[in-house]
Amino acid sequence: MIQRLMIHSGCLILGIVLIAGVASAQTPDQELPEDPYERGIVLLGRGKYAEARTLFDQVLESEPCRKEAIYHRGAALLGLNNIDEAWEGFSRILEMDPESVLGYVGRAQVWIKRKNYTEAMKSVDDALKWDPKSADALYEKGNVFGWQKKTDDAITFYRKTLEIAPNHAYAHYWLGNAYNQKKRKDLAIVHLDKFLALAPHAPEAEQVRSLLNFLRR
């Protein structure tokens, strides 16, 4: 199926709803959404990348031009360390829509995986050129700074992300960790608590609970 998707042409340009903080799913397993796309989003947020990928494949069989499904499928592939196939998907989005924030943000994630932070920043800046208020692009810019150990710059962009998308779970997660590095225990606790409220089933949840117990001693 995926080979047909990659060479498919003539796709309509569809409106995109960006998902701020994918891991903000609190639905118990027995109450997972029936819709394959929404179910995939929840499972992606829980780190169940193979299951999420299967569901996004299912969505794309009937809607091969659904850019947000291609994007989140790419995120699942990155979780599985299938970097080249993820890149193909993000590039496909940009073939359909050269101004797509999703495509550029996805490419930035690939560059981060490859530890090429110069190219990652270029991709993020391309995304912000088309949408300066994209929470996803601002968040990814924070990540690029974070991987470069530029903690103050990372904090700036995580805060900008949360001004636009207050419930972006992972912006709270990384901001809390950044404040912890800066010895701002009070602010670290605030944002890590918020992360757990938004994403109690995230793969990082237990680690965050342990960190919070330590910070509160």
Buried (B, 14 or more C-beta within 10 A) or exposed (E): EBEEBBEBEEBEEEEBEBBBBBBBBEBEEEEBBEEBBBBBBBBBBBBBBEBBBBBBBBBBEEBBBBBBBBBBBBBBBBBEEBBEBBBBBBBBBBEBBEEBBBBBBBBBBBBBBEEEBEBBBBBBBBBBEBBEEBBBBBBBBBBBBBEBEBBEBBBBBBBBBBEBBBBBBBBBBBBBBBBBBEEBEEBBBBBBBBBBEBBBBBBBBEEBEEBBEEBEE
